[in-house]
Amino acid sequence: MAPDTSMSSRDALPPLACLRAFEAAARHASFTQAGSELHLTQSAVSRQIKRLEDDLGRPLFERHYEGLRLTPAGERYFGVVQRLLRDLRDETARLRRRGDDRQLTLASSPTIASIWLARQLPDFQRAHPHIEIRILTVEDPHRLDLAEFDLGIYYHVPHEVDPPGLDAEAIFSHEEVAAVCSPAYLARHGDIRDADDLLARHTLMVVEDHYHDWLTWEGWYQAQNLAWRTPEHSLRANSFQLLMNAILAGQGVTLGWTRLLAADLAQHNLVQALPHTLPSRGRLSLLTPQHRHLTEPMRAFRAWVLGPA
């Protein structure tokens, strides 16, 4: 007699299609939205869920006046299924992305990647020549696909803008925010006498980016009890990297992190426009996907970047 390979076999796992339909429906609290994500009809999702419930012998969803919600058994099962599907997706992506475990993919914003990370990596590569580095630039860590990278380096404001599915550890224990510009800018426009002179005669560079809403000129002034008013001249952009390029080209003054810009300040590519500094709410941080198995390259990089500053 042929072995029983049906779904009802006690030790058989449910089909992947049923688990994916259940995970999506539970996450969206909607069969219709799950179908849109999976490119299935609402009825097809419903059939997959019914098949799974029949196999488990208990309901996973219940209708509620506010819509669809999980039963207690469904809540428990959802946590397990979501974690397993995420791990399977992440590992599949990593195997497709590289044929061995020597590669390390680092995600970062374009600004951090170009100003800080690219300058630090040679030290790491000299210590670990067998590790191949791949850099993925994404401005906002909230838009990261956890399957596409191993570790991330971003400015992070604890408990305020925590990216989902990521643990953050500070690389710099302390960071100051200062007004910076290039020597060429001061040569053309003259020294900035004080905070009021900055607003009256000089061009303030402003980043229009919801991710950096906690780093604003107005907040910087007010936190130091400096009189604030709308500046006479400003240049705005939705890219901090673009503003930094403009600053280095001598087009204005911006707020910058002194540790991040330490090399440019030491080499006099940039100077502090005013003596005032403010402790940064955001810290340059290492982001690690939660529940991720740490490969040898990941462990090596973590030990290196989180070591003594």
ABEGO torsion letter per residue (X at the ends): XBBBABAABAABBBBAAAAAAAAAAAAAGBAAAAAAAAGBBAAAAAAAAAAAAAAAGBBABBBBAAEBBBBAAAAAAAAAAAAAAAAAAAAAAAAAABABAABBBBBBBAAAAAAAAAAAAAAAAAABAABBBBBBBBABAAABBAAABABBBBBBBBGAABBBGBBBBBABABBBBBBBBBAAAAAAAEBBABAAAAAAABBBBBBBBAAAAABBAAAAAAAAGBBBBBBABBBBBABAAAAAAAAAAGAEBBBBBAAAAAAAAAAGABBBABABBBBBABBBBBBBBBGBBBBAAAAAAAAAAABBX
